[in-house]
Amino acid sequence: MHRSLRGALAACLLCAFALPAAALTLGEAAPDFTLNDLDGKAHHLADYLQAGKIVVLEWYNPGCPFIVKHHGTHKTMNETAAAAAKDGVVWLAINSTNRTHGDFVAPAAHKAYNQKNGIAYPVLYDSAGDTGRAYDAKTTPHMFIIDPAGKVVYNGAIDSRSETANVNYVDAALTALAAGK
């Protein structure tokens, strides 16, 4: 494998082998957090839940080729997030890249990346990785859906993208949740 591709793929793994954490199971309470966005505005999960919102968390690293694919080539994230927003769903991206890592992107560059790629929802910094460890987020993108009661109702991939078919798991989970399932 080419060295830069190997490095990029390694960057997609947040902490898969570094620090053990218990995997969140469906129905379990979502760990609360307060993280700042690119403008320094604090986002507190409990505030969204108290407002009765469904929250989607997307673990995010602009250096990850899978993130680039889902925001660039396929537009999976942007389209799914825009459709969810119409239904009042809050979509938050979380970047757990450590400030000392080569893939860390400072706020100004991050904003430019977001604008270029049509990312209209908040990107939150988790540079210490505490929230990533609390959720046991392993890769980017790693997706979680939290219902208004604060329970994890989805934990996994955005989709099943393959050469022959694609199932958008997050969209399916949001549809099921809206139907009371």
Secondary structure, 3 states (H helix, E strand, C coil): CCHHHHHHHHHHECCCCCCCCCCCCCCCECCCCEEEECCCCEEEHHHHHHCCCCEEEEECCCCCHHHHHHHHHCCHHHHHHHHHHHCCCEEEEEECCCCCCCCCCCHHHHHHHHHHCCCCCCEEECCCCHHHHHHCCCECCCEEEECCCCEEEEEECCECCCCCCCCEHHHHHHHHHHCCC
